[in-house]
Amino acid sequence: MARATTPEQDLLERGVLARLSGVDAGYKTATVLFGIEFEARAGEVALITGPAAAGKTTFTHLLRLALEPRSGRCVILGHDIARATARTRANLKKRIGYVAENPTFIENWTAFDNIAMPLRLAGLKPRDYIDDVRELVEFVGLTDAADLTIEKLSGAERHRAAIARALASKPALILADDPTAGMSPADGRRIVRLLAEMRRVGAGVVVASQDESLADCAPLSHWRMERGRLSLVKQTASEETEAYE
C-alpha cells in the first residue's frame, strides 16, 4: 500500500524546497513584505536584488524560519510553516544553511575550527568530520588559511569561511544575505559563483544582494525586490545554463 503524502510533502518530492504564496510579513506594526509569490527549487539558484531597505533581509528571515508570515502560505522543505510544531521548525532549521551579511565567528579560533562548529555542536567527534571539513576548506579556497585564526582573515576570506560553515551540515536550502557587501566586484562574483556551485549537488540556493551585476555571473533566476514587493526579472533558460557548465 502506497504511503499517503501531504500536498506539502508532494511539493518537496517534486523538488520544490520553498514556496511562498501571497505572503505578507513584517515586524510589530510595520508590514515590510506584501503579497510575496516565490519558489525555490532543488538544483537551482535564485538571486534577489534591490536597494537597501527594500525587504531582502526580511525575505531571507522568512525562508530561514526566523520570522513568521502574517498572511498567505509559506511551505518550507515539505511543511506548512503556519501549522508546524516547534520541534518540526527546529528540525527544519538544521536543514537550512545561512550566510549573514556580517557573519560572526569565534575570533580566536582557526578558520578550520569555526567551519567545523556545526558538526561539533551536532555531537560529532573530530575523527568523524575532519575529512569533510578539509574538503570544504579546499572547496571554498581557504586551504592556505585554514590554520589561521579568523581575526587574521580578509573580508572575502571570512565570507568564504561563513559559506563553508553553512555547508558543513549539508543543507538542502542555502540562504545568503548580501554576502558580497564591501567586496570588490571580482571577489563578489567569485562568492556568488561559489554558492551557485551547490546546485550541482541538488541544493537550492537563494542569494540576496544590492548588486544587480551579479545576475550574469552564474545560471540563476533573477528576482527584484522593490518596497516589499517581489517580481521575476529573468529566468535562465536551459540552453543558457549549459553555457556555464
N, C-alpha and C positions, 0 to 999 in steps of 0.2 A: 504494500500500500504506500503510495507516494506521500511524502511528508508535506503537510499543508504549510504554506508560507504566507506571510502578511504582504500587503502591497509594498510596504517599505522594504522588506527583505527581497522582494522580487526586483525592486529597483537596484539594489546592491548587486544582485546576481547578474544584472544586465550591465554592470559597470558604472552605475550612477552612484558616486560617493557622496554627493551633496546636492540637494535640490531645494531651493527657496522659492516659494510661490506666494506672491502678494504680501511680502513681509515688511512690516513697519518695525522699527526698533529705535531706542534712544535711552536717555538717562534722566531719571526723575521726571520733571515736567516737560523736558525738551525731546521732541521727536527728531531723530537725525537721519534715519533711512525711511524711504517712502516707496511702498509697492514693489519691493525688490523681486525680480524674477531672474534666477541664476541656476546654472547646473555645472557641477564639476564631475568629470569622468575619469576613470582609471586610465592611465597611459596618456593623459592629455595635460596641457599647461594652459592656464588662464592668467592673463595679465590685466590687472585693474589699474588704470591710470586716472589721474585727475589732480586738481590743485589741492593745496593744503586746506584742511577743514572741510573737504568735500564729503567725508564719511567713510573713507577707505579703511581706517583703523577700526571703526565701529563694525564694519563689514567683516573684517578678519576676526574680531571678538565674537561675532555671531558664529562663524564657522568653527572656531575652536572652543565653543561652548562656555565662553566667559561672559556671555550676555544672552538673555532670553528674548525671543521676539515678542512684540506687543500684540501683533496680529499676523494673520497669514499662517502658512505652514512651512516648517523647517525640518527637512528629513536629512539626517547625517548618518552615514555608514549603516543604513538599514533601520534606523529608528526615528520615529516622530518625536522630536525633542520635547514638545509640549506634554507628551504622555510618558516620557522616560523617567524611571526612578533615579534617585541619587546614585545608587550603585551602578546602574547602567551608564549614566553620564560619566561617572568616574572611570569606568572601563573604556568608554569611547575616547576619552581624553588621552588614554595611553596609546591609542592608535593614530593620534594626530601629532605631527611634528610641527613645531612653531619656532620661527626665527624672528625675534623682535627687532625693531629699528635700532635700538641701543641695547644689544644683548649684555646680560650681566654674567659674570664668572666669579669663581674664587681666584682672586688675582695672584695669589702666591702659589697656586697650583700650576703644574705644567699644562700645556695645551692638551697633551695626551690624557691626563687625569680628568680634565674638565670634559673632554669628549666622552670619556668612559662613565661619567657620573650617572646617567640614566640607568646604565646596566648595573652599576654598584647599588643604586637605590632599589633595583629590582631583586637584589639578593644574590647576584652572580658573583662568583669568585674570579680573580684575575685570570686564572688558567682557562676559564670558560669564555672570556671575552677578548683576551689580548690580541688574538689574530684578527678578529673582526674590527677592533679599533685601529689596528695597524693598517688594515685595508682602507678604512675610512680616512685616515690621515693621508694616505697616499692619494686617495680619490680626490680630496679637496686641495691637494698640492701643498701640504704642510709637513712633508717628511723631514725637511731640514730644520723645522721649528717645533717639532713635536715635544722635545725635551726642554724647551724654553718656557718660563713662566708666562702666563697670559699677559701680565703687565708689560712684557718686552715685545709684544706683537704689534704690528701696524694695524691700522683700522681695517684694511682689507683682509688681513690675516685673521683678525678677530671674527669677522663675519664668516670666513671660511670655517673657523673653529665652531662657530654657532651652527652653521649648516651641518657639519659633521655630527655635532651633538644631537641635533634634531633628527638626524637619520639613524642614530645608534640603535633605537628600538624598532627599526624597520617599519615606520608608519605607513598606513595606507593613504593618508592625506597629508600633504606638506604645505604649510602656510608661511609666507614671508611678508612681513610688514615693512615696506620701504627698505629692503636690505642693501640698497646701493647708495643710501643717503651719505653725503660727504665724500664719496669716492670720485676718482677720475672717471671719465666716460669709459675708458678701456677696462678699468677694474670693474665697473658696474656691469658692463656687458658680460665679462667673464663670470661674475657671480650668477647672473640670470641663466647663462648657458649651463653652468654647473647644476643649478636647481633643475633646469629643464632636462638634464640627463636622466633624472629619476623617472621620467616617463617610460624609459626603456625597461624598467623592472616592474612596471604596472602601477606605480604610484600616481595619484593625481596631485598636481601642483598648482597653487594659487599664489601669485605674486602681486602685491600692491605697491605702486610707485608713482611719484610725480613725473618721472622721466618718460615722456612719450616716445623717445627714440629707441627704447628697449623693445618696441613692438616688432622690429625686424631682425632681432638677433637670435631667434630660435623659433621652431614651429609652435605656434600658440594661437589661442583665440584672444582677441584684444577687446576689452570692455572699457567703458569710460564712466566714471562716477562724477556727477555734477550736482551739487546741492542736494545730496542724499538720494539721487535717482540714478539708476544703473541702466546703461544701454550697450548693446553689442555693436562694436565698430567694425571688426573684421574677424572672420574665421579662416584659419589657414586651410587651404584646400589640400586634398591628399597628394596631388602632384607637387605642390609646393613643399610639403613635408618631406617627400622623397629627396628633394634637392638638398636637404640638410644632412641626410644620412651619410 
